[in-house]
Amino acid sequence: MKKLLAALLLTIGATAISAQDAQPTAFIRAMALIPFAEPAANSTIFLSYADYHAGITARGLAIPEDWASWQASDNFSYVQMALPMAGPAGFLQGVTVSGAEYRALLGFDFFDIAQGVEIGTYPAIGQILIGDIDPQAVESAYTARHYSVEAISGLGVLLCPDTGCDSGMTVNLANHNPANPFGGQIGRSEPAAAADGIFLNAIMFEVLQTMMDAVKGDTITFADLPEVQALDHALSAYPFVNAVTLANPIFLANADIMSMLVAQPTPEIDEAIPAYSMAAFASAADEAGQYGFVILTYDDFAEAETAAAIIDDRLGSMNSLLRRTPYREVYESAGQIESAQVVLDETSGVSLVTLRLVGEVPPLEDQDGMVVMSNLPYAWLMDSLLSRDLLWLAWG
């Protein structure tokens, strides 16, 4: 992992983007708030990004004014199904039941938040929310819960529980509050910080500090990586980028762990995929459809071409470890999978191998009494990632 971190850092040069530079997309603005350091850079999943407003708008729906108006809306279920299943897990999972209490507990409504990011792996995880966030409102909500407040130059306010900034891991069942999406289920009081338009939360204070450094522009961020810049250039071709998950390639090097669990022998791999520096799983949409992507980054165009050819072959010839049918057939339950494409991003010099799964625009009417979920192509690809059923991407 340290070798990977060093290799990526060496690629940062003239193309680096800082938090103060021009950032034309919501995705790259969010990436400029994420430190390329522990915990994100050493996790199996670097980060999970969601654009809630893009997901709702892509479905042809208006952003609800607030949680109460959403609950009263005829489009309640359609908005719910349009929200991308990415970003800060607790914040999204709790909104249906506890969203009415978010403003009092956090200082903002769920629908004030345009984008959210979760970084790292438990317990070294952090959450970043971006949107209509007033630090004074956040401060008022947190001081009502007995948090202390410290002004931070270049940021805004640091908010720590009365037991101290480093007590976020402490479980206190007497403090149980399931409406609090940041540790409330088990009574944790986690440290947080707020600036204009930005809210940060983490269990561990060390993680919060790294995110605060990124907001202040004091550290290298994911937006500084040519790989992320190239990914942004590719996805910006779509009007709606609803979700992006960046996976550590080390996590995908040997994707045959599931074969031991399901008592299925791993098929022979005659030709190895060249090692890639980053793997992205993304969801985007336009007026013609919704799309799931797997995008691999390479420094060498020829290696990218080799990888694309091998991937196309593996999708048809390898069986899913869980479903026992070829991967191509599994994914085409959600749409039409296209041949892998190779593109050189001229600005960053990074070569991209892009696999696109094309799905239909989800309808704004029930199908057999059910509301169709948005971002289905992405959901199918993410299911493979989370279940470690990605032998077709193994390069180790």
Secondary structure, 3 states (H helix, E strand, C coil): CHHHHHHHHHCCCCCCCCCCCCCCCHHHHHHCCCECCCCHHHCCEEEEEEEHHHHHHHCCCCCCCCHHHHHHCCCHHHHHHHCCCCCCHHHHHCHHHHHHHHHHHHCCCHHHEEEEEEEEECCEEEEEEEECCCHHHHHHHHHCCCCEEEEECCCEEEEECCCCCCCCCCCCHHHCCCCCCCCHHHCCCCCEEEECCEEEEECCHHHHHHHHHHHCCCCCEHHHCHHHHHHHHHHCCCCEEEEEEEECHHHHCCCCHHHHHCCCCCCCCCCCCCCCCEEEEEEEEECCEEEEEEEEEECCHHHHHHHHHHHHHHHHHCECCCCCCEHHHHHCCCCEECCCEEEECCCCCCEEEEEEEEECCCCCCCECCECCCCCHHHHHHHHHHHCCCCHHHCCC
